[in-house]
Amino acid sequence: MQLVLNDEEVIPIPLDDFVQEAWVLQYKRASFQGGLEGFVERLATCFASSLAECLDPDLKLPTDAQLKYATAIARDLGVALPSEALRFRGAMTEFIDRFADVHKRRRQS
């Protein structure tokens, strides 16, 4: 099995004999039962989720807690929340680190 990126780069996906055999059986089962389209959709969804988990932490989506806290900071301090911070956890962490102390001091006074 392999992952092909941009029709150029190929990443081999090592599967042991058991998993390889099970996937062949799963594919045949779905094909025989007329559910190949549903199987392909399920596989695509699972694969996309697995790929997201392989990203470095700073490239993952911000957490809900980060989004809530950063939104409060932006609102209270009247600063813009950068689009990069909404897309990447690392940029969100930088935004929060930059403004958290000022935000805390303002809330305490």
C-alpha positions, 0 to 999 in steps of 0.5 A: 500500500502507498500514499501518493501525493501530488502524483509525484511523491510516494510514501510506502505504507507498511502493512503486516501480512494480517492487515494486508489480508484483512483489507483485501477481504474487507474490500472484496466483502464491500464490493460483493455486498454492493457497498463499495462506495460506502466503504470508500467513504468510510476509508477516506474519512478514517484515513484523513483523521489518521493523517491529521493525528500525524501532524506536529502539534503546532500544525494541528487545529487550535483546541476549543479552550484556546479558541475561547480564551483567545476570543476573550483576549481579542475582545477585551483588549480590542486586538485582532485575532490573526487568521493563522491563529485560528488555523494552527495551534502553534500560532494560537499559542503565540497569540495567547502567550503574547497577550495573556499577561496583559489580559489577566492584569486588565481583568484583575483591575 
